[in-house]
Amino acid sequence: LPDLPAREREESCDVLVVGGGPAGSTLAAVLAERGRRVVLVEKDTHPRFHIGESLLPMNLPMFDRLGIKHEIERIGMLKYGVEFISPYHGKSITFDFANALDKGFPLAYQVRRSVFDDILFRNAVAKGAVAVEGCRITDVAFPAEGGVVALGKTEDGVERRWRARFVADASGRDTFLANRLGIRDRDRRHNSAAMFGHFTGAKRLPGKAEGNITIFWFDEGWLWFIPLCDGTTSVGAVCRPDYIKSRRGDVDTFFMETIARCPAIAERLREARLIGSVTATGNYTYRARRAAGERYILLGDAFAFIDPIFSAGVYFAMNSGFLGAETIETCLDRPRRARLALRRFEAGTRRGLDSFSWYIYRATRPALRNMFMSPRNVLGIESAMLSLLAGDVFRRSSLRARLLVFKAIYYVSSALTARRTFLAWRRHRRDLQAG
Ligand SMILES: Cc1cc2nc3c(=O)[nH]c(=O)nc-3n(C[C@H](O)[C@H](O)[C@H](O)COP(=O)(O)OP(=O)(O)OC[C@H]3O[C@@H](n4cnc5c(N)ncnc54)[C@H](O)[C@@H]3O)c2cc1C
């Protein structure tokens, strides 16, 4: 990294956090509460729009730890489970979190991210973090004498400069530090792209299931239906790149045409009206080669992004905030143990992501779809699948054993449906080459 030019006005802190999304705000709150001098820099101003509205049951203990449980309860739509609808099986199936291995986490929330992220950000400030909004971090250097120097630019063009002992990159899909360090790898095997918008008047499930997320499989990928508590419903399509490339007209029209290709969701939206316009994001799966190094760590989406079919992004982001806070404390207080702490952070971050990725990469293949659509609780594997859907991937060894059984069944079932699996694989490869 280049050395930055000296400036007269330099502010100092223990930890500089780049980005005030769920990862950055969680980290900043924990460290500030423990008396660290934290500066949390956000390029936007909260509340700001963000996609990623469906949370997992395992987010709830985190809200407790941050002391924001009641605030989230107030703004969240209750989500008791996940419904999958498959045109290939002609039916729907619902997984209720109450049936997971751990019965202590029977629900989650759907949230407006603008409001949710604002709560997390203000919580970090209440715990003592210094917040700087409307300021983009533009450069960072790791001088030989130690510490970190970072440059920021405010919306009105004023340059700011910080000297910190440690920097945490929580810049989300901007991947600020991974780009700087040249360590961001796109995952070409699992390319996809998304389009999403919000509707009023969508037909929801009755009763307690009203707030459930519904995932619809269809030939071009999958669609989400996320009911929010203000009456609007978030709808998105995650599609193969070649399909997205086939678009000729404007995005709004293409999105509505895409919805029409999946009769089950089209029916739910028959009387609904699109509010505002549709947003599209390009090919988007990536991972950084490292999650940590001397004087820095990468959190949440700043480290990796995988297909959001299991709604785990915010959970991973917040989890990395907690893990990151412990790691940074060790680095600051016990430098001789820093290397080990950073290695553990790296391993912990990868472990959770890997356990989800296996399922996500196979989520649109016939064998896995069959297992989701006809679950059997042989050896407790249905409960184990539910624990996975709830985000309970970091804790229990019994879960790991059952998921191994699940994977074994998957491979057997793939062999039995070999022809269809081969055709799906061949089509996937062709699509990637076209995309
Ligand atoms: C189509 C789609 C659907 C999704 N659906 C879900 C879902 O249903 N559930 C779920 O849990 N997750 C979902 N996700 C993933 C989820 O959005 C992310 O995983 C989550 O927001 C990651 O949090 P984060 O704090 O790491 O990053 P972000 O939430 O992106 O926060 C990063 C922050 O950093 C700021 N920033 C960026 N660069 C700089 C800079 N240089 N200086 C200062 N500030 C900067 C940004 O403005 C932003 O506020 C979805 C993602 C996509 C793309």
PDBQT file of the ligand as one rigid body, heavy atoms in Angstrom, charges set to zero:
ROOT
HETATM    1  C1  LIG A 501     -30.125  -9.705  -3.506  1.00  0.00    +0.000 C 
HETATM    2  C2  LIG A 501     -29.704  -9.923  -2.080  1.00  0.00    +0.000 A 
HETATM    3  C3  LIG A 501     -30.591 -10.459  -1.164  1.00  0.00    +0.000 A 
HETATM    4  C4  LIG A 501     -30.196 -10.678   0.166  1.00  0.00    +0.000 A 
HETATM    5  N1  LIG A 501     -31.084 -11.212   1.059  1.00  0.00    +0.000 NA
HETATM    6  C5  LIG A 501     -30.691 -11.425   2.338  1.00  0.00    +0.000 A 
HETATM    7  C6  LIG A 501     -31.615 -11.889   3.326  1.00  0.00    +0.000 A 
HETATM    8  O1  LIG A 501     -32.788 -12.098   3.046  1.00  0.00    +0.000 OA
HETATM    9  N2  LIG A 501     -31.158 -12.079   4.582  1.00  0.00    +0.000 N 
HETATM   10  C7  LIG A 501     -29.869 -11.834   4.932  1.00  0.00    +0.000 A 
HETATM   11  O2  LIG A 501     -29.488 -12.040   6.101  1.00  0.00    +0.000 OA
HETATM   12  N3  LIG A 501     -28.985 -11.343   4.027  1.00  0.00    +0.000 NA
HETATM   13  C8  LIG A 501     -29.369 -11.139   2.757  1.00  0.00    +0.000 A 
HETATM   14  N4  LIG A 501     -28.494 -10.622   1.870  1.00  0.00    +0.000 N 
HETATM   15  C9  LIG A 501     -27.118 -10.376   2.310  1.00  0.00    +0.000 C 
HETATM   16  C10 LIG A 501     -27.028  -9.143   3.213  1.00  0.00    +0.000 C 
HETATM   17  O3  LIG A 501     -27.522  -8.033   2.514  1.00  0.00    +0.000 OA
HETATM   18  C11 LIG A 501     -25.577  -8.899   3.619  1.00  0.00    +0.000 C 
HETATM   19  O4  LIG A 501     -24.952 -10.138   3.886  1.00  0.00    +0.000 OA
HETATM   20  C12 LIG A 501     -25.430  -7.996   4.825  1.00  0.00    +0.000 C 
HETATM   21  O5  LIG A 501     -25.974  -6.737   4.594  1.00  0.00    +0.000 OA
HETATM   22  C13 LIG A 501     -23.938  -7.861   5.173  1.00  0.00    +0.000 C 
HETATM   23  O6  LIG A 501     -23.726  -6.900   6.177  1.00  0.00    +0.000 OA
HETATM   24  P1  LIG A 501     -22.342  -6.096   6.220  1.00  0.00    +0.000 P 
HETATM   25  O7  LIG A 501     -22.384  -5.255   7.445  1.00  0.00    +0.000 OA
HETATM   26  O8  LIG A 501     -21.210  -7.011   6.006  1.00  0.00    +0.000 OA
HETATM   27  O9  LIG A 501     -22.378  -5.169   4.917  1.00  0.00    +0.000 OA
HETATM   28  P2  LIG A 501     -23.424  -4.032   4.516  1.00  0.00    +0.000 P 
HETATM   29  O10 LIG A 501     -24.715  -4.266   5.163  1.00  0.00    +0.000 OA
HETATM   30  O11 LIG A 501     -23.395  -3.936   3.041  1.00  0.00    +0.000 OA
HETATM   31  O12 LIG A 501     -22.816  -2.724   5.145  1.00  0.00    +0.000 OA
HETATM   32  C14 LIG A 501     -21.634  -2.150   4.609  1.00  0.00    +0.000 C 
HETATM   33  C15 LIG A 501     -21.656  -0.652   4.873  1.00  0.00    +0.000 C 
HETATM   34  O13 LIG A 501     -20.383  -0.109   4.525  1.00  0.00    +0.000 OA
HETATM   35  C16 LIG A 501     -20.571   1.156   3.892  1.00  0.00    +0.000 C 
HETATM   36  N5  LIG A 501     -19.351   1.403   3.099  1.00  0.00    +0.000 N 
HETATM   37  C17 LIG A 501     -18.968   0.760   1.981  1.00  0.00    +0.000 A 
HETATM   38  N6  LIG A 501     -17.768   1.223   1.577  1.00  0.00    +0.000 NA
HETATM   39  C18 LIG A 501     -17.394   2.187   2.460  1.00  0.00    +0.000 A 
HETATM   40  C19 LIG A 501     -16.236   3.033   2.557  1.00  0.00    +0.000 A 
HETATM   41  N7  LIG A 501     -15.218   2.964   1.669  1.00  0.00    +0.000 N 
HETATM   42  N8  LIG A 501     -16.183   3.923   3.592  1.00  0.00    +0.000 NA
HETATM   43  C20 LIG A 501     -17.221   3.983   4.497  1.00  0.00    +0.000 A 
HETATM   44  N9  LIG A 501     -18.330   3.215   4.430  1.00  0.00    +0.000 NA
HETATM   45  C21 LIG A 501     -18.403   2.317   3.427  1.00  0.00    +0.000 A 
HETATM   46  C22 LIG A 501     -21.845   0.945   3.084  1.00  0.00    +0.000 C 
HETATM   47  O14 LIG A 501     -22.474   2.175   2.788  1.00  0.00    +0.000 OA
HETATM   48  C23 LIG A 501     -22.688   0.073   4.021  1.00  0.00    +0.000 C 
HETATM   49  O15 LIG A 501     -23.520   0.826   4.838  1.00  0.00    +0.000 OA
HETATM   50  C24 LIG A 501     -28.873 -10.356   0.553  1.00  0.00    +0.000 A 
HETATM   51  C25 LIG A 501     -27.994  -9.783  -0.358  1.00  0.00    +0.000 A 
HETATM   52  C26 LIG A 501     -28.397  -9.569  -1.669  1.00  0.00    +0.000 A 
HETATM   53  C27 LIG A 501     -27.431  -8.951  -2.637  1.00  0.00    +0.000 C 
ENDROOT
TORSDOF 0
